[in-house]
Amino acid sequence: MTRDEILKILKNSKYNAAPGPTTSSVIVYTTEKDRKNFLKKELSSFFASFRPRYQENSPVKSSSGCLVVDRIIIVAKPSASATTTRNIAELDARVFTTLGKKIKYRYREDTFDAISFSSADILKKSILLGIKKESLLGSDLAEMMEEFFEKKSFTWPKNISLQIKNKFGVYIGEVLIGYCILKGWRDSISPYPFNGTVKQVIIPTDPAFTGVDSFIEMQDKTVYPVSSKYGEGAKASIFANLLPMGVENLNRLTASKFKTLCNIAVQPGKKPTDARAIVYEYGIRKILNLSTQEFPSPGLLYEDIKANKLSTNSKKAIEKLQMLAKTPNKLGGVTLPTKITGQFGQSNNWVSSYFNYVIAAHLQTDRESIQQMKKILCAKNYWQSNLKDSEWLRGKLQFNIINSGDAGLTIDGAKSPATDITSKQGWLNYKLG
C-alpha cells in the first residue's frame, strides 16, 4: 500500500493526516485522548497487513513527544488557531534556536527580537533539540546531525527523500553558518571573511525583520550581517530590498530605469513594496506609452484580466502588447520568450509576465540602473552565505561567502509562470553572484 493510499484512507476516515518526513511515512494528528484508541483499534482495521505490529506487546518508541509506530507518526493535534495540515515547506529555522538567549538587538536604525548564542555547544544542543521536537523531521535526522557534529560529515538515512534533504538544508543552513564560526571550522567557509574573535551569533526571530538571517558579532564590536541561501538560493525581491532605499535617496539618483520605478513608487497611494501597482504603472506608461487620457488607471488592466471581463481600453492595451512583441526594437530591444508569446490568443494571464520580463531587461541593460542598485547593496554591506547543495547532498558542509558589494547583479522578471496573472512566485527579483 502506497503512502498516498494510506493518506486517502485516513482522510476519508476523518483523520487529519499529512505526508511524513520520509517517503514512506505519514503523520496523523490526534488528541492525547485519542492516541491509544488509534493505535489499538484504528490502525489494525485500516491496515490488516500491519496488524501484528499493533498488538499489546508491540514495541512503541517515544520520540520527541510523538509516538512512532512502524512508519506512522502520531502527534498532538494542533490548537484551533494553528495550521492543522503541515508540510516540510512550513519549517522555520527558529525551531533550532530555542536554547539561545532571548535579547533585543539593535542594528543601525532597527531594534528587533532575536536569539543570541555565544557557545557552539549550546547552539549544537539547540539544533538537536529542535530536530527532535519538530514532528516534520524526527529521530533519523537528529541521529544524522549528531554524527555530523562529531565527524564534520554525515550519512543520509536511506528513507529520506530528496525534497526533505533540500528543504532541511534551506532551514538548518541559516544556523549552521553560525555554528561553524563559533566552533572555529574555518575550512567549511570559503573565503573566511570574519576577522577577529567571535563574541556571539545573533538570529533574528521577529517575522517583520527580513533580509538578514544572522549577525556575527566580534569581540571588537564589528558586526557582519549574513543572508543565507541554499545552493543558488531564492532570488530576492527588488521591491522589498532595493526600491525602499532608492526612494529614500530619490533626489540623489540620476536619470535611469531604476529611478523611473522609484518615481512611480512615490506616487500618491503607492509605496515601494506595491509590486503589482508599480509594474502595471510602468507597463502602461513606459512600455505601452499610453497617457492618462488613453488609460486613466493602469490597475484596471490587471483587474479586468483577473475578472475575465475586458473593457475597451484593456482590449486595446492587450492588442498593442501583442503587436509590440513582433518588433523587439519597440520594446527597447527585448525579445520575449515563447513561454510568453505562446500564450497569446489563449487567456490573457501572460500580461504580468510580459511586463515583468521587459522591465527586468530594461533594468539589466541600463548601466546607470545597475550601478545605482549595486550602490544600495554596497551600503547594506551584508555577506551572502551559500550552502553548497551538491556537498550537502553528499553529507558534507561547505559555505561559499560573497560580499553584497563585490557580487555581480542579475535582474530576473521570469520567476512566475506566464499563466499566472498574480505573479505569486515573484514580480521583479535579483540575485547576487
C-alpha positions as CSV (number, residue, x, y, z in Angstrom):
1,M,0.0,0.0,0.0
2,T,1.5,3.4,-1.0
3,R,1.7,6.4,1.2
4,D,-0.9,8.2,-0.9
5,E,-3.3,5.3,-0.5
6,I,-2.8,5.4,3.3
7,L,-3.3,9.1,3.4
8,K,-6.5,8.8,1.4
9,I,-7.9,6.2,3.7
10,L,-7.0,8.2,6.8
11,K,-8.6,11.4,5.4
12,N,-11.7,9.6,4.3
13,S,-12.0,8.3,7.9
14,K,-11.9,11.9,9.1
15,Y,-8.4,11.8,10.4
16,N,-6.1,14.8,9.9
17,A,-3.1,13.3,8.1
18,A,-0.2,14.7,6.2
19,P,3.0,13.3,4.5
20,G,5.7,12.5,7.0
21,P,9.4,13.4,6.9
22,T,10.3,10.4,4.7
23,T,8.9,9.0,1.5
24,S,7.3,6.1,3.4
25,S,5.9,7.8,6.5
26,V,2.6,9.5,7.4
27,I,1.9,12.0,10.2
28,V,-1.5,11.7,11.9
29,Y,-2.7,14.5,14.2
30,T,-4.9,13.3,17.1
31,T,-5.8,14.5,20.6
32,E,-3.9,13.0,23.5
33,K,-7.1,11.1,24.5
34,D,-7.5,9.5,21.0
35,R,-3.9,8.3,20.6
36,K,-4.3,5.0,22.4
37,N,-7.6,4.2,20.6
38,F,-6.0,5.0,17.2
39,L,-3.0,2.7,17.9
40,K,-5.0,-0.2,19.3
41,K,-8.0,-0.3,17.0
42,E,-8.0,2.0,14.0
43,L,-4.6,1.1,12.5
44,S,-5.4,-2.6,12.8
45,S,-8.7,-2.2,11.0
46,F,-7.3,0.2,8.3
47,F,-4.2,-1.8,7.6
48,A,-4.7,-5.5,8.2
49,S,-1.2,-6.4,7.0
50,F,0.2,-4.3,9.8
51,R,-1.9,-6.0,12.5
52,P,1.0,-7.9,14.2
53,R,2.8,-4.7,14.8
54,Y,0.0,-3.2,16.9
55,Q,-0.6,-5.9,19.4
56,E,-0.3,-5.1,23.1
57,N,3.3,-6.2,23.3
58,S,4.3,-4.4,20.1
59,P,7.3,-2.1,20.5
60,V,6.3,1.6,20.6
61,K,9.1,4.1,20.6
62,S,8.7,7.5,22.1
63,S,10.4,10.2,20.0
64,S,10.2,13.9,20.8
65,G,6.6,13.9,22.1
66,C,5.5,11.7,19.1
67,L,4.6,8.0,19.2
68,V,6.4,6.3,16.4
69,V,4.9,3.0,15.3
70,D,6.3,1.4,12.2
71,R,6.0,4.4,9.8
72,I,3.0,6.2,11.3
73,I,3.8,9.1,13.5
74,I,1.1,10.1,15.9
75,V,1.4,13.8,17.2
76,A,-0.7,16.0,19.3
77,K,-3.5,17.8,17.4
78,P,-2.7,21.5,16.9
79,S,-4.8,24.1,18.6
80,A,-7.7,25.7,16.7
81,S,-5.5,28.7,16.0
82,A,-2.8,26.6,14.5
83,T,-2.5,25.3,10.9
84,T,-3.9,21.7,11.0
85,T,-2.1,20.3,7.9
86,R,1.6,20.9,7.6
87,N,4.4,20.1,5.2
88,I,8.1,20.5,5.2
89,A,7.8,23.9,3.4
90,E,6.4,25.3,6.7
91,L,9.6,24.5,8.6
92,D,11.3,27.6,10.2
93,A,14.9,28.0,11.2
94,R,13.7,29.4,14.6
95,V,12.8,25.8,15.7
96,F,16.6,25.3,16.1
97,T,17.2,28.3,18.4
98,T,15.1,27.6,21.5
99,L,18.1,27.2,23.9
100,G,19.6,30.6,22.9
101,K,19.4,33.8,25.0
102,K,16.4,36.0,24.1
103,I,17.5,39.5,23.5
104,K,16.5,42.8,21.9
105,Y,19.2,43.6,19.3
106,R,19.9,46.9,17.6
107,Y,21.5,47.1,14.2
108,R,21.7,50.5,12.7
109,E,18.2,52.0,12.9
110,D,16.4,48.7,13.6
111,T,15.7,47.1,17.0
112,F,14.2,43.6,16.9
113,D,13.7,40.4,18.9
114,A,16.5,37.9,18.5
115,I,18.2,34.9,19.9
116,S,21.9,35.0,20.9
117,F,24.4,32.2,21.0
118,S,28.0,32.6,22.3
119,S,28.7,28.9,22.6
120,A,29.0,26.4,19.8
121,D,28.0,23.6,22.3
122,I,24.7,25.4,23.3
123,L,23.9,26.0,19.6
124,K,24.5,22.3,18.8
125,K,22.2,21.2,21.7
126,S,19.6,23.7,20.5
127,I,19.7,22.4,16.9
128,L,19.4,18.8,18.0
129,L,16.5,19.6,20.4
130,G,14.7,21.4,17.6
131,I,15.1,18.5,15.2
132,K,13.8,16.0,17.9
133,K,10.9,18.2,18.8
134,E,9.8,19.0,15.3
135,S,7.3,16.4,14.0
136,L,8.3,17.2,10.4
137,L,11.8,16.0,11.0
138,G,12.2,13.2,13.5
139,S,14.8,11.0,15.2
140,D,16.6,9.8,12.0
141,L,17.7,13.3,11.1
142,A,18.6,14.0,14.8
143,E,21.0,11.0,14.8
144,M,22.4,12.1,11.5
145,M,23.2,15.5,12.8
146,E,24.8,14.1,16.0
147,E,27.1,12.2,13.6
148,F,27.8,15.5,11.8
149,F,28.7,17.4,15.0
150,E,31.1,14.6,15.9
151,K,32.7,14.0,12.5
152,K,32.0,17.1,10.4
153,S,30.3,14.8,7.9
154,F,27.2,12.6,7.9
155,T,25.4,9.9,6.0
156,W,21.8,10.4,4.9
157,P,19.3,7.9,6.2
158,K,18.2,5.8,3.2
159,N,14.5,6.7,3.5
160,I,15.0,10.5,3.4
161,S,13.6,12.0,0.2
162,L,15.5,14.5,-2.0
163,Q,12.8,17.1,-1.1
164,I,13.4,16.7,2.6
165,K,17.2,16.8,2.1
166,N,16.9,20.1,0.2
167,K,14.4,21.7,2.5
168,F,16.3,20.7,5.6
169,G,19.4,22.3,4.1
170,V,17.5,25.5,3.4
171,Y,16.5,26.0,7.0
172,I,19.3,24.4,9.0
173,G,21.8,26.2,6.9
174,E,20.7,29.5,8.4
175,V,22.0,28.4,11.8
176,L,24.9,26.1,10.8
177,I,26.9,29.0,9.4
178,G,26.9,30.5,12.9
179,Y,27.8,27.1,14.4
180,C,30.8,26.8,12.1
181,I,32.0,30.3,13.1
182,L,31.6,29.6,16.9
183,K,33.2,26.2,16.5
184,G,36.2,27.6,14.6
185,W,35.5,25.4,11.5
186,R,37.1,28.0,9.1
187,D,37.7,25.4,6.4
188,S,33.9,25.0,6.0
189,I,33.6,28.6,4.9
190,S,35.3,29.9,1.8
191,P,36.6,32.6,1.8
192,Y,36.5,33.2,5.5
193,P,35.9,37.0,6.0
194,F,35.2,37.2,9.7
195,N,38.3,38.8,11.2
196,G,39.0,38.6,14.9
197,T,37.4,36.6,17.7
198,V,33.6,35.9,17.6
199,K,31.6,37.2,20.5
200,Q,28.1,36.0,19.6
201,V,25.9,34.8,16.8
202,I,22.5,36.6,16.7
203,I,19.5,35.1,14.9
204,P,16.5,37.5,14.4
205,T,13.2,36.0,15.5
206,D,10.9,38.9,14.6
207,P,8.9,37.9,11.5
208,A,8.8,41.6,10.4
209,F,12.6,41.7,10.2
210,T,13.7,40.4,6.8
211,G,16.8,40.4,4.6
212,V,19.4,39.2,7.1
213,D,19.2,35.7,8.7
214,S,22.0,36.1,11.2
215,F,24.5,38.6,12.6
216,I,28.1,37.6,13.5
217,E,29.3,40.0,16.2
218,M,33.0,40.0,17.0
219,Q,34.7,40.9,20.3
220,D,35.8,44.3,18.8
221,K,32.1,45.0,18.1
222,T,32.4,44.6,14.3
223,V,29.2,43.1,13.0
224,Y,28.8,41.0,9.9
225,P,25.1,40.7,8.7
226,V,24.7,37.4,6.9
227,S,22.0,36.4,4.3
228,S,21.8,32.6,4.0
229,K,21.0,30.8,0.8
230,Y,20.8,27.1,-0.1
231,G,22.6,26.4,-3.4
232,E,22.0,29.4,-5.6
233,G,19.1,30.4,-3.3
234,A,15.9,32.1,-3.8
235,K,16.1,35.4,-5.7
236,A,15.3,38.5,-3.6
237,S,12.6,41.0,-4.3
238,I,13.6,44.3,-5.8
239,F,10.5,45.9,-4.2
240,A,11.3,44.7,-0.7
241,N,15.1,45.2,-0.7
242,L,16.1,47.9,-3.3
243,L,13.2,50.2,-4.0
244,P,12.7,51.4,-0.4
245,M,16.3,52.7,-0.3
246,G,16.1,54.0,-3.8
247,V,13.1,56.1,-2.7
248,E,14.9,57.3,0.4
249,N,17.7,58.6,-1.9
250,L,15.5,59.6,-4.8
251,N,16.9,63.2,-5.2
252,R,20.4,61.8,-5.5
253,L,19.6,59.4,-8.3
254,T,20.4,60.4,-11.9
255,A,18.0,59.5,-14.7
256,S,17.7,55.7,-15.1
257,K,15.1,52.9,-15.4
258,F,15.5,52.3,-11.7
259,K,14.8,55.9,-10.9
260,T,11.6,55.6,-13.0
261,L,10.4,52.8,-10.8
262,C,11.3,54.9,-7.7
263,N,9.3,57.8,-9.1
264,I,6.3,55.6,-9.6
265,A,6.7,54.2,-6.0
266,V,6.2,57.7,-4.5
267,Q,3.0,58.5,-6.5
268,P,0.0,59.1,-4.2
269,G,-1.4,55.9,-2.9
270,K,1.7,53.8,-3.7
271,K,4.6,52.6,-1.6
272,P,7.9,50.9,-2.7
273,T,6.6,47.4,-1.8
274,D,3.5,47.7,-4.0
275,A,4.9,45.4,-6.7
276,R,1.9,44.9,-8.8
277,A,0.8,48.6,-8.9
278,I,4.4,49.7,-9.8
279,V,4.8,47.0,-12.5
280,Y,1.4,47.9,-14.2
281,E,2.1,51.6,-14.0
282,Y,5.4,51.2,-15.7
283,G,3.9,48.7,-18.2
284,I,1.1,51.1,-19.2
285,R,3.1,54.3,-19.2
286,K,6.6,53.2,-20.3
287,I,6.1,50.0,-22.3
288,L,2.8,50.8,-24.0
289,N,3.3,54.6,-23.8
290,L,-0.3,55.2,-23.0
291,S,-1.2,58.6,-21.5
292,T,-3.6,59.1,-18.6
293,Q,-6.2,60.2,-21.1
294,E,-5.8,56.9,-23.1
295,F,-5.6,54.7,-20.0
296,P,-6.5,56.5,-16.8
297,S,-5.9,53.7,-14.3
298,P,-3.3,51.1,-15.0
299,G,-4.5,48.8,-12.3
300,L,-7.8,48.3,-14.2
301,L,-5.9,46.2,-16.8
302,Y,-5.0,43.7,-14.1
303,E,-8.4,43.7,-12.6
304,D,-10.1,43.2,-16.0
305,I,-7.9,40.2,-16.8
306,K,-8.4,38.6,-13.5
307,A,-12.2,39.0,-13.8
308,N,-12.0,37.8,-17.4
309,K,-14.1,40.8,-18.5
310,L,-12.1,43.2,-20.6
311,S,-13.0,46.9,-21.0
312,T,-12.4,48.6,-24.4
313,N,-9.2,50.2,-23.0
314,S,-7.9,46.8,-21.8
315,K,-8.6,45.1,-25.1
316,K,-6.7,47.8,-26.9
317,A,-3.8,47.5,-24.5
318,I,-3.6,43.7,-24.9
319,E,-3.7,44.1,-28.7
320,K,-0.9,46.6,-28.6
321,L,1.3,44.4,-26.4
322,Q,0.9,41.5,-28.9
323,M,1.9,43.9,-31.7
324,L,4.9,45.2,-29.9
325,A,6.1,41.7,-29.3
326,K,6.7,41.3,-33.0
327,T,9.0,44.3,-33.1
328,P,11.7,44.0,-30.3
329,N,13.2,47.4,-31.1
330,K,10.0,49.0,-29.9
331,L,10.4,47.2,-26.6
332,G,13.9,48.5,-26.1
333,G,15.5,45.6,-27.9
334,V,13.7,43.0,-25.8
335,T,12.8,39.7,-27.5
336,L,10.1,37.9,-25.5
337,P,10.5,34.2,-24.8
338,T,8.0,31.7,-26.3
339,K,6.7,30.8,-22.9
340,I,5.0,34.3,-23.0
341,T,4.2,34.7,-26.7
342,G,3.0,31.1,-26.8
343,Q,0.1,32.2,-24.5
344,F,-1.2,34.8,-26.9
345,G,-4.7,34.0,-28.1
346,Q,-5.4,31.8,-25.1
347,S,-6.1,33.5,-21.8
348,N,-4.6,37.0,-21.1
349,N,-2.8,35.9,-17.9
350,W,0.5,36.4,-19.6
351,V,0.4,40.2,-19.3
352,S,2.0,40.3,-15.8
353,S,4.9,38.1,-17.1
354,Y,5.2,40.3,-20.2
355,F,5.6,43.4,-18.1
356,N,8.0,41.7,-15.6
357,Y,10.2,40.3,-18.3
358,V,10.5,43.6,-20.2
359,I,11.1,45.7,-17.1
360,A,13.8,43.3,-15.9
361,A,15.5,43.6,-19.3
362,H,15.3,47.4,-19.2
363,L,17.0,47.4,-15.8
364,Q,19.6,44.8,-16.7
365,T,20.7,46.7,-19.9
366,D,20.7,50.1,-18.2
367,R,24.2,50.7,-16.8
368,E,23.1,53.5,-14.6
369,S,20.3,51.4,-13.0
370,I,22.8,48.6,-12.3
371,Q,25.2,51.0,-10.7
372,Q,22.5,52.5,-8.5
373,M,21.2,49.2,-7.3
374,K,24.7,47.9,-6.6
375,K,25.5,51.1,-4.6
376,I,22.4,50.3,-2.5
377,L,23.7,46.7,-2.0
378,C,27.1,48.1,-1.1
379,A,25.5,50.4,1.5
380,K,23.7,47.4,3.0
381,N,27.2,45.8,3.3
382,Y,26.0,42.3,4.1
383,W,27.5,38.9,3.4
384,Q,25.7,36.3,1.3
385,S,26.3,32.7,2.5
386,N,25.5,30.0,0.1
387,L,25.3,26.4,1.4
388,K,26.8,24.3,-1.4
389,D,23.9,22.0,-2.2
390,S,26.0,19.4,-4.1
391,E,28.2,18.9,-1.0
392,W,25.2,18.9,1.4
393,L,23.6,16.1,-0.5
394,R,26.9,14.1,-0.2
395,G,26.9,14.6,3.6
396,K,29.4,17.5,3.6
397,L,29.1,21.1,4.8
398,Q,30.6,23.9,2.7
399,F,29.6,27.5,2.6
400,N,30.7,30.0,-0.1
401,I,30.7,33.6,1.0
402,I,30.5,36.8,-1.0
403,N,30.0,40.5,0.0
404,S,27.0,42.2,-1.4
405,G,29.2,45.0,-2.8
406,D,31.5,42.6,-4.7
407,A,29.0,40.4,-6.4
408,G,27.5,40.6,-9.9
409,L,23.9,41.6,-10.1
410,T,21.3,39.8,-12.2
411,I,17.7,41.0,-12.6
412,D,15.0,38.4,-13.1
413,G,11.5,39.0,-14.3
414,A,10.7,35.4,-15.2
415,K,10.3,33.8,-11.8
416,S,6.5,33.4,-12.1
417,P,4.9,31.4,-14.9
418,A,3.3,33.2,-17.8
419,T,0.0,31.6,-16.9
420,D,-0.2,33.3,-13.5
421,I,-1.6,36.8,-13.7
422,T,-0.9,37.3,-9.9
423,S,2.9,36.6,-10.3
424,K,2.7,35.0,-6.8
425,Q,6.2,33.5,-7.2
426,G,7.7,37.0,-7.6
427,W,7.4,40.1,-9.8
428,L,10.9,41.6,-10.2
429,N,13.8,39.9,-8.4
430,Y,17.5,39.9,-8.3
431,K,20.4,37.6,-7.4
432,L,24.0,38.2,-6.4
433,G,26.9,36.2,-7.8
